[in-house]
Amino acid sequence: MPQVVVPVRYPLSENSRATLAEAIRVAEEADADLTVLHVNLYQNGHKISRSQLKSAVEREFGHLRRTRYVVRSGMLVEETILDEVAAQDADVVVIGDKQVSRWRSMVRRLVDDPDIEHFLREELDCDVVTVSPDSKRSGYSASRSSGN
């Protein structure tokens, strides 16, 4: 069964809602299971529960079929997300453009000129959908990079 993973902030930010909306669309289009992921950072002391995450998402989008809600703890959001995407053997990861910037900074420490979408495709062998707010209209735009 195809698997889509989408990391989100809690409480849901405008960017997280746009990213989640695109992930829901991608999962429905591909008839895939969806994993909504939130990372609790050890250092900030805020612990969000799985039920809090699920309630917040369902308040915005209603009940989502074939959806798992996962909360992981970690020191670095990006590494924890990569670990979860790999563990889920995701076919598609949907990330916001702000997340891409943070991953790019992390990857820059490893290589000189990181192309984060290429890095994710190579490391995770999955499609990457990047969502960014569209300043011209009250919506968002998405771009897709294929891992195949």
C-alpha positions in Angstrom: 0.0 0.0 0.0 1.5 3.4 -0.9 2.5 5.6 2.1 2.5 9.4 2.4 4.2 11.1 5.3 3.6 14.7 6.3 5.4 16.4 9.2 3.5 19.3 10.8 3.8 21.7 13.6 1.5 21.8 16.6 -0.5 23.9 17.0 -1.1 23.8 13.3 0.4 26.9 11.6 -0.9 28.3 8.3 2.0 26.6 6.5 1.3 23.3 8.3 -2.4 23.5 7.2 -1.4 24.1 3.6 1.2 21.3 3.7 -1.4 18.9 5.3 -4.1 19.8 2.7 -1.6 18.9 -0.1 -0.7 15.7 1.6 -4.3 14.7 2.0 -4.9 15.4 -1.7 -1.8 13.4 -2.7 -2.8 10.5 -0.5 -6.4 10.4 -1.9 -5.1 10.7 -5.5 -2.7 7.8 -4.9 -5.1 5.8 -2.8 -2.4 5.8 -0.1 -2.2 5.6 3.7 -1.3 8.9 5.3 1.0 9.4 8.3 0.7 12.8 10.1 3.9 13.4 12.0 4.8 15.9 14.8 8.2 16.0 16.5 8.4 16.9 20.2 11.8 18.5 20.7 13.5 17.3 23.9 15.0 20.7 24.6 11.8 22.8 24.5 9.9 20.7 27.1 6.5 20.8 25.3 5.0 17.3 25.0 2.2 17.1 22.5 0.2 13.8 22.6 -1.0 11.8 19.7 -4.6 12.5 20.6 -3.9 16.3 20.7 -2.4 16.1 17.2 -5.3 14.0 15.9 -7.9 16.4 17.4 -6.2 19.4 15.9 -6.1 17.9 12.4 -9.6 16.6 12.6 -10.9 20.1 13.7 -9.4 21.5 10.5 -10.0 18.6 8.0 -12.6 16.3 9.5 -12.1 12.6 10.0 -9.4 11.3 7.6 -9.6 7.7 6.7 -6.5 5.5 6.6 -4.5 8.1 8.6 -2.1 7.5 11.4 -1.0 10.1 13.8 2.5 9.8 15.1 4.4 11.9 17.7 8.1 11.3 18.0 10.7 13.0 20.3 14.1 14.1 19.2 16.9 16.6 19.4 16.7 17.7 15.8 13.4 17.9 13.9 14.9 17.2 10.5 16.7 14.0 11.6 13.6 12.7 13.5 11.5 13.3 10.4 14.0 11.5 8.1 14.1 8.6 10.5 10.3 8.3 10.5 10.1 8.7 6.7 12.6 5.9 6.4 10.9 3.7 9.0 7.5 4.1 7.3 9.2 3.3 3.9 7.3 6.3 2.5 6.5 6.6 -1.2 5.9 10.3 -0.8 6.9 12.9 1.7 5.1 16.2 1.7 7.0 19.1 3.3 6.6 22.8 3.6 9.1 25.1 2.0 10.2 26.3 5.4 11.1 22.7 6.3 13.2 22.5 3.1 15.2 25.5 4.2 16.0 24.0 7.6 16.9 20.6 6.0 19.1 22.5 3.5 21.0 24.1 6.4 21.5 20.7 8.0 22.6 19.0 4.8 25.0 22.0 4.0 27.1 20.8 6.9 27.6 17.5 5.1 28.0 18.7 1.5 28.9 22.0 -0.3 25.8 22.8 -2.4 22.8 20.8 -1.2 19.9 20.1 -3.4 17.6 19.0 -0.6 15.0 17.4 -2.9 17.8 15.3 -4.6 19.3 14.4 -1.2 15.9 13.2 0.1 15.2 11.2 -3.1 18.6 9.6 -2.9 18.5 8.9 0.8 14.9 7.9 1.1 14.0 6.7 -2.5 10.7 8.5 -2.4 8.9 11.4 -4.1 9.1 14.8 -2.4 6.3 17.3 -2.7 7.2 20.8 -1.5 4.4 23.1 -0.5 4.9 26.9 -0.4 2.4 29.7 0.4 1.3 31.4 -2.8 1.5 35.2 -2.2 -0.7 36.0 -5.2 -3.8 34.2 -3.9 -5.0 32.8 -0.6 -3.7 29.3 -1.2 -0.5 27.4 -1.8 1.5 25.9 -4.6 3.2 22.5 -4.7 6.0 21.1 -6.7 6.9 17.5 -6.9 10.3 15.8 -7.3 10.2 12.1 -8.3 12.4 9.6 -6.6 12.2 7.2 -9.6 
